[in-house]
Amino acid sequence: MAAIDMEGPVSIKEILGQLDGRFPMDEAVIEALPQGISFRSVESFGTSAWTITGRVITTKPDGTENPYFLKVAYGEHGGIMLRGEFESSKIIHGLMPNFIPEPFGFGRYKAQKPATYFYLSEFVDMDVATAPEPVEFTGRLAEMHKISQSRTGKFGFHVATCDGKMAHTVEWEESWAVFYRKLLVGVCKLDLETNGPWPELERATEQVAIKVVPRLLGALQAEGRKIKPCIIHGDLWEGNMGINLETGDTLLFDVGSYYAHNEMELGHWRCEFSSVFRSKVYTQHYLRNYPAAEPVDEFDDRNRLYSIKGAINYSAGHPGSILRKTYALFVISPGASQQSLTVYNRAYNNMCYLCEKYAPTDGIDRYDPRIDPSITGASIVPHLLEGLI
């Protein structure tokens, strides 16, 4: 395997530069191939913000060519990320085999340094540029949510999974409000570690976690109401799905699943990094297949709350962008990017909205509709900073 210098910067873009066109292959991948499949070669294929991706060319016993898709990630966190995707994909493929490429293997490279992990799956030729047909896609997504069953009957997952490169907090919980509070607080903690303190955001986060979440999400399981833990993609925006060029079926990929309230899946669609799914037609068609939970009139507020996790997660994964005041009072740190500043500020603004409505408090700003992307339609180009666009 090509040597990688892990002492310096280890962004995927920099690692690719060190590889100089070579793909990092290892005997462990060959051993993970199905029985009777012979390895021929490997080549780079596609782009990814957090992993190196390639196509493994193999031969079946009858001599026909058979490709596989390979992801490679470095460090122990890379192992967590790819194991989470493998375990998530196994569950979704078991429910709906034509909704996600078949997973074949996960493991660690035999080469000891650097610690390198892989995920091997079916290779599917996909159209990743065309927007999915809303009726078909949302119907399939709702079906996955409906037929899934948590093995514990609780919210959570049996291994750690990730949204992008950031790990989820997924310990099993009977209460969805408790689970989501821990999930949100966990990602906010990661964001503070990455981007530094912001007192107003920290006060808003505490108020949302202690007051808003129990009120808004606690109502879902109060007064005899029940919600089913459903398997969700965990990072579903248009960049993590495609259309099978052979069958025309929509497909999911890059999953980081856990069992959640099904509406959690739709939270990403409100975020600035989601442009296609932010069209209301997708949510409208989804809700025709899986109606909003009671209280129905609080669906939009729950959607706003769920979107905060995705927005803060994006901020945590894109360091160097520290916004410290609300819209007209920007204080921007040196080197901050406008893209991440925008996402960061919108999440805080949504917290302010929910606090004003459900748990007013001092020490935070007022909600500003002028910077609410659900009103303005503002969007960003995801992963622009990684040089992948």
Secondary structure, 3 states (H helix, E strand, C coil): CCCCCCCCCCCHHHHHHHHCCCCCCCHHHHHHCCCCCEEEEEEECCCCCCCEEEEEEEECCCCCEEEEEEEEEEHHHHHHHHHHHHHHHHHHHHHCCCCCCCEEEEEECCCCCCCEEEEEEECCCEECCCCCCHHHHHHHHHHHHHHCCCCCCCEECCCCCEECCEECCCCCECCHHHHHHHHHHHHHHHHHHHHCCCHHHHHHHHHHHHHHHHHHHHHHHCCCCCCCCEEECCCCCHHHEEEECCCCCEEECCCCCEEECHHHHHHHHHCCCCCCCCCHHHHHHHHHHCCCCCCHHHHHHHHHHHHHHHHHHHHHCCCCCCECCCHHHCCECCCCCHHHHHHHHHHHHHHHHHHHHHCCCCCCCCCCHHHCHHHHCCCCCCCCCCCCC
